[in-house]
Amino acid sequence: MSGSPTASSPPNSEAFGREVLGPILAEFSLRLWLSLRFFPEADEATLLFCARGGLRLRQVYERFLARTGLPSPVATNSLMVSRLVAARTCAPASGDALLSELGREFEGRPMAEVALALTQRPDLILSSKWDARFEPQRFAALLAAADVDAVAVRQAITVQDALFRRHLQARSGGRRTVILCDTGLYGSTVRLLRDGVPDRRWFCLQFARSNYKGLATPHFDCTRGLSIESDAYKPWELRTSGLRFWHLIEAVLEPDLPSVRTFVEPSESEEPRSNLEVEGWEHRIADDARGLFSGVLACIDTLDETSLTRIDDDAALAWRRFKRAVVWPRSADLATLSLADRSRDFGRTERVTQFASGDVALGRAVRIRDSLWREGAVMRMFPRVGRAGLVAIELAHTSRALRSVYDRWRGSETGIPA
């Protein structure tokens, strides 16, 4: 399948990608180039685009450079990584970064499931101790134990981690400074890698950075959101509308390829190969049945050296159109921005749907709350009177955002953190 929209694609998807997402990602590419252009000791750094979303970001960025004639300030490559792969690098020590990430992902789940995710070894039979619900310190103790189960889990993790480290060495060209480029939001990958591979200097340039979970942010000192930096949606800041339907950004930028889970070693002289790198994987990055990403590439292809002066203005208009479509959707927007189910990632097999289950017993309010795009869910369930629901959602967010601003102001006045 080519990167062009198919006959079954919603007719406006390609146009939305070209006219809205395209200018937004062109601006991101320019900001990425500027960040690298003034990066200290750039010749000693390497820019690694993280699988999966980073693979498309790399394609957009390199096409942007080619069209505008800008030279690449640093060496670039792709990195086959995921939160799961990054978690293995710091599993032996079981520090705060790892336990925090596992707790967020596996809360209420059995620790055997965590072990299965980290090892990707369903053949490992663990004792009943691992059936208990995940508790950070208890999991750390189980993993560090001297019994047969713990040794088997650690060995499986170590084998995969060693292969990834060889892959990292090859993709970075041995450079000690690594700049990751990814979609966002929280930056778990760089937080984990900085803990697990401390012999390198880590930085991360993301499309968006947001501490939407209110967790610890020690890695924010080396992590930047080039297009969005906000912990929550603020109605008066256009760009933060991206947080209202973040899964749209992720879905557009993630090709139909599996998340990185494991590596294999073709031979001692060859670089380890990830499960993502299936036959023809490089050509599949641009495949786009819906047309949204095809539209992005079509927009980038219209650029030239003279386009640089208007990129900011084009992006400002595109963000206004993005907010209108996401925060105040119409029926046409529902068709354009309806997405396929997505994987949970982190070695799990469950799928996440854009709109919560249609089970009537749940109640409409619960289904709206549990949907990834609440505004879209409102208009989908209440096509005639849904606008009133959109107003209520916007007022709620406005009140919450103003309260947050007030709390921060009070904290600065009194010296007490909000």
N, C-alpha and C positions, 0 to 999 in steps of 0.2 A: 504494500500500500504506500502510496506517495504521501508527501506532506500536505497535499492540497485537500480541501474539504470534500467529503463524499456527497453523493446525491441525498443520503439520508441525514446529513448534518443540518441542524437548524440554520436557516438562511442567514441569520444575523451573527452567528458565532465568528466567522472569519472577519466580518466587519468590526465587531467588538475588539477582536484581537489586534486588528490593524489600526483602528482609530483611537482605542483607549489603552489597551495593555502595551501596544507597541511604543507609543511615546513615553509611557512610564518606564519601560525597560530600557529605552534609549537614554533617558536621563540617568537611570541607575548605572548604565555602562559608562557614561561620562563621569559620574561621581566616582566610580571604581577606578577609572583611569587616573583621575586627579589625585585620589588617595595614594595610588601606587607611584605616581609621578614624583610626589614629594616624600615618599617613604625613605627614611634614612638607610643608607647602605643597601639600596635596592639590588645591587649586583650580587649581594650575598644572600638574597631571599628567593623563595620560590612561591608562586601563587598556585594553590591546589584547589580545584573546583570539586566539591564533595558530591559523590553520588547520593541520591539520584538527581535531585533538583539542580544541583550545581552543573550537571552535564549539559543541561539546556542553557543555563546561565553562561557557561563557557561558549556555547555555540552563538548565543546572542552577542556576547562581548567581543569575540574574535571577528564576527561578521561586522560589528560596529566599527572596530579598528580598521578593517579592510576598506570599508566604505568611506570612512572619514580621513583615512591616511595617517592616523595617529600611530606612532610606534609603541610597542609593548614595553613598559618600563622594567618589567621583571620577567624571568622565565616562568612559563605556565605549564600546567599539566592537569590531569584528572586524578582524583584519589578515590579508590574504591573503599568507602568507609560508610558506617552507619553508627547510630548510637550503640547498637549491640556490639559492633566491632570495637568501638572506642571504650566501651565498658570493660572489655576483656583486658585492656592494657593496665587497668588499675585494680583488677580483681584480687591479686595476691594480697594487697594491703588493705582492701575493703575500707577505703577512706570515706570521708563525708560525701564527696562527689558521687561515688558509685552508689552508696547506700541511699542517698537522696533520690537519685534517678530511678533506682530499682523500686523504692518505696512509692514513687509517683506512678510508675508503670504497673506495678504488681500488687498494689494495695488490696488486701483481702484475698489474694490468691495463694495457693500452696507453694511452699518453697521448692518443691520438686519441679514446679513449672518454671521457676526462675532458673534452676539448674539446667533444665532442658533448653531454655532459650540461650543461655550462655555457652553451653557445650554443643548444641545442635546434634546431640547423640541420643536419639530415642531408644537405643539399645541398652543404655545404662539403667540398671535396676537399682533403685535407691531404697533404703530402709524407711520404715514408717515415720521416723523422725523428720523426714523431709516433707511429710504431708501436712505439717502444721502451717497455719497462715503466716505469711511473710511478716517478720519483725526484723528491723535492720540489724540490731546487735545479735540476735539469735542466729540470723543467717550468716553473719560474719564469723560467729563461733563455729557453726557447722562447717563452713568452708575451710576454716583453718584447722579443723580437727585432724587427728592422726589415723582415723579409721579408714577402712577400705573405700567406703563411699566418697569421702572427702578427697582422698588421694586420686581416685578415678576422675572426679569432677575437675580437680585442679590440673591434672595431666591433660585432659581434653581441652581445657581453656588455654593452657600453655602452648600446646601444639598450634592452635589457631592463631594465638597472639604472635608467636614467632614468625609465622608466615606473613601476617599483616605488617610486622615491623620490617621485614625484608622488602615488602611491597612499598612501604613508606620510604625506605632508603632509596629505592630505585626511582620512584616518582619525584622525590625532592632533589635528586641529583647529589645527595649527600650534604646539601646545604643545611645549616643549623637553624636558620630562621624560616619558619613556615607560616604563610598567610593563607588561611582557609577562606574559601568563598562558598557561601551556602544561602539558602532561602531565609531561614530563621525558624522560630522566633527567639527562644530562650538561649540558644547556644549551648545545648547539652554536649554536643560533640567536642567543642573546643575545651569545655570545662573538664571533661573526662580525659582528653588527650593531654592536657596540661598537667594533670595529676599523674597520669600513667606513663608519660614520656617526658620527664622533666629536663632531659638533656638538650632539648630544643627550645627555642624562643617561639612562642605561639601567638598568633594574632588571628582575628576572624572578622571579615567584612561581609555582612549579611544584607539581604534586601531589607529585612526588618529586624529590630531588636525590641523585645517586650518581656518584662517580667510579669506576665499575666497571671502567674500562679502565686506570686508573692513569696518566692523562695529566696534563698541566699544567692547573692550575685558576685562572688569573688572574681569571676571571669569577665565581668563587664569592664574591667580596666583594660582588657585587650580585645574587646568585642564592640563593633560599631554596626548600627543599622543605617545604611546609606540612603534608603528611601523613607523609612519610618523608624522613629525612636519614641516609643510611648508605652506605658504599662497598661493603658486602657484607651478606649475610644473616647475622643473629645469632639463633640459636634462642631465646634468652631475651628477645628483643625482638619482640613480636608483629607490629608494623607492618612490620618488614623482610621478613616473609613475602611482601610484595608484590613483592620482588625475585626471588623464586623462580619467579614466572610473570608477569613484567612485561607480557608481550604480552597477557595477559588484560585488564589495565587499559587498555592502548592500544587493543585491539580494541573494547572496550565504548565508549570515548570517541571513536573515529574513525568518522564517518559514511561511508556508501558514496558518497564523492565523490572525484574525482581529486586527487592532491597538486598543489600550485601549482608550475607550471613556467614559464609564460609569461604575459605581459600583452599586450593589444591596446589601441589607442587609438581609441575610437569617434569622437571629435572632439577638437579642441583645448580645447573648453570642458567636456568631460566627463571624469570620473575614469577612469583606465585600468581595464580589466576583466580579471580573471585567468581562466585556463582552468577553474578550479574552479567559477566562477560560471555554470554551465550553467543552462538554463531550469528553473525550479522548485527551484533548489538550496536555498533557505532552508527549504522545506517538507520536503526530504529529510533534513535534519539529524536529525529525530526518528524517521524510518523505521527500523524495527528488526524484521527478520524473526525473529531469535532470541529476542527478549523480554528480554534482559538490561538494555538501556538503558530499555526501556519500564517495567521494574520499578523502576529508579532514579527515573524521573519520578513513578511512582505513589507511591513513598515520600515524595518531596518534597511531593507534593500533600496528604499527610496532616498536614503541619506547620501550626502557627499560632504566635501570639506566645507562648503558654505552653510551646511545645516547646523553647525555647532552653535551659532549665535541665536538660533530660535528654539533649541531643545528645551530650555527652561520654560518658555512660554507655552510650547506645545504640551509639555507635561502638566503644567498648571491647569490647562483646559481639560486634559485627559483625566486628571484627578477629580475635577468637578463632575465629569460624566460618569466616572466610576462610582462616586458617592451616590449620584442620583439613581443609578441602576441597582446598587446594592442596598442602600438605606431606604430608598423610595421606589421599590420595583413595581413595574407594570407587568401585565400578563406576558408581553413579548420578552421581557427580561427573564421570566421564569423558564421559558423555552431556551433562551440563549445561554443561561448560566446554570442549567441543571446538569449535574455531574454524575458520573458513574460511581459505584461504591469504591471505597479505598481501603487498603490494608491497614491494620493497626501498627505494623512495623515492630521492631524490637523482637524479632523471632516469633511473633505470634501470628496465628492464622485467621483470626477473626476479621471480619470486614466492617467498615464504618459507613453508614449511609448518610447521604446529605440531609434527608428528611427522616425524622423518627418514624417508627413503625406505625402502620395504618390501623393498628388494633384499636377499635373504638373504645374498648374497656379502659384504655389508658387515659382517655379524655383529651380534648384538643389542647388544653392549656399545657398539659404535660408533654404532649408531642411537639408543641412549638418550643417549649423550653429545652427539650432534648435534641432539637435539630441543629445541624451545623450552621445553617443560615436561617435565623429566626424570622427575619423580615420576609424572606421568600416563603417560609412555612405559613406565615400569617396570610399572605395573599393567595396561597395555594388552597388553604382551608376556608378562607372567607373572601372569595373573589369580589363580592359586591360591597362589603362594608369593611374590608381589610385596611383601608386607608386610616380609619380611626385607630386601629390597632397599631399601625406604624407610628402615628402621632404619640400614642401612649408609650411605645418603646423609646422613641426619641426623647420624650420628656423625662423618662426614667434615667436615661443615660446622661442627659444634661444635668439633672439634679445630682446624680452620683459624681459626675466630673467636677461640678462646682463645689461640692462638699469636699472633694479631695484637694482642690486648690485652696479652699479656705483652711483646711486642716494643716496644709503645708505652711500657709502664711502665718497661722497661729503658732505653729512650731518655731518658725524663724523669729517671731516676735518674743516668744517666751523662752526660747532656747531649749524647749522640750521637743524631741523628735515626734513627728505626727504618727 
